[in-house]
Every structure is written in structure tokens, then in C-alpha cells.
């Protein structure tokens, strides 16, 4: 199924989600975003990066799903992957805590940047529930339609794939993934890694080693959770 020129999403995902693009809520969402931009508001991430999670991790290559809520709302931060920021951008506190747990779990030293693109390209779908946000206004685009779209994506993975790992940090992600069949997939639940909640049970959960053990048991191959230094990252090739 060919992807229309005005939709920048990987063909594997478009074949799964094509019906969503033709539903009324998606037309309303497009109109809302167009009006917001025309009024002079800064919307993040840039247009060509909105579907970066889907473009970086094709549907049939997904191994792990990490669910976030909103893109970062500061200038230059969001690039379409949850918890991730571009090289050169200050590492956000939640990601710092993720790195601390990664080190405690697998002994991997934190990198000097916050770009998780290498994870995405190995099969880690870094999916925010809401794919856009207004600058300096967290949650500004919640309830506009994105949640229905990303719900459809998670449902498709849970129903059409087998043996995936769903990492659900915080109550929001856990509610979004509540329907996932635990007999078919591994579901790892923990408090959110934000400084407000990480010490309530996020630390010590060892999600990275658990995910790899499950993937190996199900023949999908482990994720290399190590991240190269920023100088070794290849340029993130996402059209803007």
C-alpha cells in the first residue's frame, strides 16, 4: 500500500494504520495543527520528525515498546522519540535516571548525550502518546486525537506481533497498555523515572536485562543498550 506524499511515515506502519488517517479525528487533528502554526505558535517536534518513532522502527522490526506521554516542550529538544533529545541538548532529568538504572542493571556507563536514536534503529519503539506539543506548554495537544492514533499503533503491535516487550513507566503508560495480553508479551511496569517518582520503585527494576532475557528466549535477539558517544553518532536522517 503506497504512502501518500503528504504523510511521512514508514510504509510498514502505514499499511497497519492507513484507516486511521482517513478517520474524522485525524482530519480534525491536521486542521488543529495547521491553525496553531498559522497563529504563530511553535510546535514541536518539527513536522518531518513527528513520526520519527514509526520511521526509525518499522512495524515488523519492533522488539521493545517504551511508552511516553508528551514530547519535550523546550526549543530544540523533541525529535519524535520519547525520552530522547538531540545531541548537544542538555539531558533531561528523567533520562538521567534511566541512564542510572541502565548502569545499575547492565553496567553501561551513561553517554555524553541524550539521543536514543540507536535504540530505535535496533527495534525499540520510543512512542509518545501525544506526538506534538506547543512550546513551553506541556500537555497542550492532549485530547486532540493523537492518543487515538497511538492507541491504534499499540493495539496493532499487541495483536499482530508475538513476544514483544512493553515497558510501561508511570500510571499514564500503564493505563495505555492495560489491555496487553501478558500470555503473549512481556509487560514491565514501574514508576515513572522522573525525579518526582523514580525513588518510589523505578530504581532497581532492571528492565533492560529483563527485556533482553525475554527477547533471547523468544528468538528475537537482544538489544545493545549501550549508546555511542555523540561524536560517533551518525546524523539523524529525518526529513524536516
N, C-alpha and C positions, 0 to 999 in steps of 0.2 A: 504494500500500500504506500504510494508516494506521499511524502510530506509536503503540504502546501508551502509555497515560498514565504508566506508571512508567519509561519510557525517554525521556530528554530529549536527543534527537539530531535533526539536521535530516532531514526526510523523504527528501531525495535520497540521503543516506548510509544511512538505514535500509533503503531499497529495495535497496541493494547489499549490506548487511551483516546483513540480517534473520536469515539462517540461523545466523550466529554467536551471536546472542542466545539461540538455542534449544539450543545445544550444551552438553554437561555441564560443560565447563570454565568457561563463563560463569556457570552456576548456582553452581559451587564458588567462583568469584571473588566473586559477590554475597554468599554466605554468609560468606566470609572478611572482607570489608569490614564487614559487619554486626556480626560478632563483635568486630572491632577497635574499632569505635565504642562498642559496648556495654561494653567493658572500660575505657573512658575514654581511649583513645588519640586524639590529634589527628591527623586525616587531611587531607592537602592534595592538590589544591585542594578548596574546599567542594563539596558534592555537585552543585549545579547548574552548576558550572564544569568538571566532569570532562571533558565532551565539547565544551568550548568551541572547540577546533580544528575539529571537524566542524560545529558550529553557525555558526561565523564564515565558513567557506569551504565552501559546498556542493559536492558531488561534481562537478557539471558546470561549475563555475566555477574549479576548481583549475588554476593555471598553473605554479606552482613548489611543490616539496615540500622543506622543510628538516626533517631528522630529528634529534631529540634523544634523550636516554636516559631520565632521570628528571625529574619535576617538582622544583622547588626545595623544600627541606625546612624552610625557615625560616618562621616565622609571617608571614602577610600577603604572601608573595612569589608563590607559584604561582597562576595563574588560567587554566590549561588550554592555554597556548600555550608551546611550547618556547622557551627563552632569554628569555622576556618576563616582566616583573614589572609590577605595577600602578603607576600614577603615585604619586609620593611615597615609593616604596621605593627604597633605595639600588641603583644599577645594578651588577649582579654583574660580576666581572672578565671572564668570557667575553664578555658582551655589550659591555663596554667595548672589547674587542679587535675585535669585529665592527664596532662603530662606527668604530674606527680604520681598518679595511680599507675600509669604506664611504666614508670621507673620502678615502682614498688613491685609491680606484677611481673615484669619481664626483664628488669634491669636495664632498660633502654634509657639512655640519657636524654633529657629534653633538648630539642633542636633550638637553634637561634632564631626561629621564626614560627609563625602560626599557620602556615599554609598546609592544608591536609589533602591537597590535590593528589599526591602519590597514593594515599589510601583509596581515594575514589577510583583511580585508574586500575586498582587491583581488585575491585569488586565491593567496596564499601560505599553503599548509597548513603550520602550525607544529606538527608532530606529535612528541610524545614516545613512545618505545616502551612505556613504562610510564606509565599515566595517573594513578596515585595514589602517595602516599608517606606514611610516618609522620613526624611532626615530629622533626627532629634525627637521623633515621636514614636516610641516603642508601641507596638500593637495597633498602629494607625490603620493598617489594612486587614486587621482581623475581622471576620464576619462578612467579607466582601465576595467570597466564593472560592478562594484558594483552598480552604480546608476541605471542601467537597472534592476538589481536584486531587489533592494529595491523599485523601481517604481512598479514592478510587485506585491510586497507584499502590498503596499499601495492601488493599484488598486483592488486587491483581497478583501481587507477589505472594501473598499468603495462600491464595487459592490455586495459582497456576504453577508455582515452583515448589520444590521439596527440600527440606533440610537446611533452611536458611537460619541465620542468627539475627534476632531482633533485639537491639539494645535500647531499652526504654528508661531514660533518666528523668526522674521527676514525674509528678502526678499528671501533667498535661500529656506527655508522651505515653504514659501508661494507660490513660483513658483512650487515646487514639489507637492503641494497639491491643485493647482489651479483648477483641474478637479472635485474635490469632490462635490457631489450633496448636496447643502445646504438644500434641502427639506427632505433629509433622515438623515443627520448627522449635528451635531453642529460643526461649524468651528470657532475657536477663533484665531484671528490674532493680533499680536502685534510686536513692535520692538524686536530685539534680546536682551537678558538680559546681554550681555557683557557690561563692563564699558564704552565702546565707544558709545553705543546706548541706554542703559537702561533708561536714563533720557529723552529720546525723546518720551516716551509714554508707556514704558513697565510697569513702576510702576503705580499702581492704576487700572490695568486692571482686577484684581480679577478672574483669570482663574480657580482657584481651587474651589471656591464656585459656579461659573457658571457651571463648569463641573458636580459637584455633584447634583446641582439642575436639570440639564438636565437628568442625569442618573436616578435619582429618578422618574422623570416624565415619563421615558421610561421603568421603571421596571427592570433596570439593577443593582440597588444598588449602593450606594456611595462608593468612595474611602476614606480610612482612610489615609489622607495625613501626619499624624504625623509619625515621624520616631523614633524608639527606640535608646537609647544611644548605642555607639559602643560596650560596654561591654555586651549588651543584644542581639546584632545581632547574629543570628545563622550563622555558617560558610557558606559562599557562595559555594554551592556544584556544581561547574562547573569543568568538567574534563579539565585538561591542558595537 
